[in-house]
Amino acid sequence: MAIFNQSDFRFVQALSKLAYCNPFLPERIALEREALGEEFVDRDFVWSYRLDAPPTTPNIERLGRRAEVAATRARDRLAAGGAAPSDAELRLYEDLVHYLLFHRTDPAFSALIATPPGRLESRVRAPFYAGFVREAESYLALPGLRLPALDDLPHLFACCWQVRRAFEHIFLGLVGGSLPAARLRAAVWQSIFTRDMRRYRRTLYARMGDVTTLILGPSGTGKELVARAIARSRYIPFDPVASRFAGDPDDAYHPLNLSALSPPLVESELFGHRKGAFTGAVADRAGWLEVCPPIGTVFLDEIGDVDPSLQVKLLRVLQTRTFQRIGDTESRRFRGKIVAATNRDLAAALRDGRFREDFYYRLCGDLLATPSLRDQIADAPGELRGILAFIARRWVGDEAEAVAADLEAWIASNLGRDYAWPGNVRELEQCVCNVLIRGAYCPAVAPPDDPRDTLARGAAAGTFTADELLRRYCSLVYARAGTWQEAARRLGLDHRTVRAHVDPRLVSAYGGTRRES
């Protein structure tokens, strides 16, 4: 017996892959197009948060409606009996039901996300689980047929909740319409669910807390935003008897800036201490590693600045998941996840002996990097306006779009469209504040951008015109060659063409001098 007609079969095949894909990769759009066919509504290649557009697309609602129809038809065929369906058909049917259950539960999960922080009981209770079970049973418990998913509905419910939270925190927390920003969102999704969401749902969901995530990137590029998104998107077990989740990850996120505190204070904050362990230790104190629950996360910011003696103690935590309070001999177990971040060049620190090699390799089980603001703007020049609007909304609400336009014009007139933003998004935020309050922003003096880096970035991003690229490259080759004839030979051009395109200012910036008139 065929569960699906030909049209439904093609749709469910695409939906099965769509349900377990990374929503921030281009494959998502290709699968939506494959599933919906002529119903597909084309949209931006990069799925990012914008003030002037809803977070969802018409395709999401259309996929939900098609899933309802296909699941109902398939259920009716299964209930009618007849020849037994194949294992492959049943797997597709289960995937279809999983997608439908997530789609139907999404409004309730959205309301749970919107519950104000601090109301712990309201944020962990899920009375709508009973409805989730009834709907699951209506599709999965059929005469003569009981599908395996019925035996693990609490876990499926917890996975749906995790997917909903992860999308919310990544989509709304890591904004930007450039490809570097899109790649970052996709990388964060993988840090949470791995590259294979099916395997994650089967087994890895229980082990990801043991994997340390290391976030690299320049200062001001949102490394803590990434850490917070990962921490708030962790898997939380669900208790079907009490109809509540095991906790709220927002209350179990413990950030610690290692460069802002002295090594002894950092050690006390992390490990805790016994009364009398040192001067001022007037009582026993539990550190972050001890109070962090299994669903919690300890974020170690500026890990590249950590004292070598503390590296040894943290290495033990990563290796054995155990630690001791200062002044105590009792071993305690760390049950949460560690996320670390740094803007330091750890490769140079390893070469210089300032960073332990064994500690580094324990840190980078999961490694990702945040892009600079300059790279984002180079990839998508119009991106600056969107980020300005996102920042401005915190200050001016509904006037954000108008304010962003004014800010963009001010930046173009006073800093220039090619301003490098050495402080990245953090500097841009200060620029917004200064211009809003004083009508001006004066950046700190920064070293001039290396024109060779500018050439490489612009060529890679495709932002130069052909004439501009030729001018910059001819100038670089002439600066290296030293003569028109040698530069012409290397470029495969007539020496008069080279002379016409060389810019003396760039030759000097590239470290050369014009030796010929």
Secondary structure, DSSP 8 states (H G I E B T S, - for coil): --SS-HHHHHHHHHHHHHTTS-TTSTHHHHHHHHHHGGG-----SS----TTS-SS-HHHHHHHHHHHHHHHHHHHHHHH--S---HHHHHHHHHHHHHHHHHHHHHHHHHHHTS-TT-HHHHHB-TTHHHHHHHHHHHHEETTEE-GGGGGHHHHHHHHHHHHHHHHHHHHHS---SHHHHHHHHHHHHHHH-S-HHHHHHTGGGTGGGS-EEEE--TTS-HHHHHHHHHHT----EETTTTEES--GGGGEEEEETTSS-HHHHHHHHHEE-TTSSTT--S-EE-HHHH--TT-EEEEETGGG--HHHHHHHHHHHHHSEEE-BT---EEE--SEEEEEE-S-HHHHHHHTSS-HHHHHHHTTEEEE---HHHHHHH-TTHHHHHHHHHHHHHHGGGHHHHHHHHHHHHHHHT-TT---TTHHHHHHHHHHHHHHHS-----------HHHHHHHHHHHT-S-HHHHHHHHHHHHHHHH-SHHHHHHHHTS-HHHHHHH--HHHHHHTT------
